[in-house]
Amino acid sequence: YRKAQRPTLPSEHLYAQQAKAYIHKNIHAPITQAAIAEHLGITPEYLCTVFKKAEGLTLIKYCNQLKLQKIEEL
């Protein structure tokens, strides 16, 4: 049986939005999951869980897609 996924909480959406803002602001520098989590005051594991649940893709995949998008713009 698959676990029933509970709805995304407003705080989880907020963490995902703050993580995305941090990534956009620092896209030209090396970004780590740990650095984002530290900036938000949460654990890296919780960040990954919340981000995937709120955005539908992993944090790393989001970073990579954004970097590729920025490269294409150049």
N, C-alpha and C positions, 0 to 999 in steps of 0.2 A: 504494500500500500504506500502511496505517496503521502508525505506529510501534508496536511492541509496548511496552506500558506495564509498566514494572517494578514490583514490589510496593512499597508504601509502607514506608519504613524506620522503625524505632522513633524515631529522632531527628527525622524529619519529622513524625510524630504529636506528638511533644513540642513542636516549634515551633508546630504548629497549636493545641495545647491552651494553650500560653502566650500565643499571640496572642489566643485567645478570652477568656482570663482578663483580659488587658489591656483588651480591648474592653469587657467587662462592667464592669470597674472604672472605666473612663473614658467610659462611654456618654453621660453628660450634658455632655461637653465635645467640642469639635471633635477628631476623630480622623483622622490621616492614615496612609497606608500607610508613609510614611517614618518617622513617629514610632514606629510599632509595630516596624518593622524595626530601628530604632536601639536600641530598648529590648531587643530580642532579640539584637542584635549580628550581624545578617545583612543582606544587601542587600534592598532592596524587591522586586527582581525574583525573587530566590530565595524570599522570603516568599510572594509571589503563587503561584508554582509549587507550593510545598510545601502551602500552604493549600488550593488547588483540588484537588490530588491526594488529600490526606487527608480533606477535608470534602465534596468533590463540588460545591462552589460557590465562586464567587470571594469574595475577602476583602471587597470593596465590597458585594456582594450580601448577604453575611452581616451586615455592619454595618447596612445599610439595613433588612433584615428585623428585626433586633433593635431598632432605633430605632422602627420601626412597632409592634412588639409592646409596647414600653414606652409609647408614646403611647396605644395601645388600653387599657392597664391604667389609665391616668389617667382 
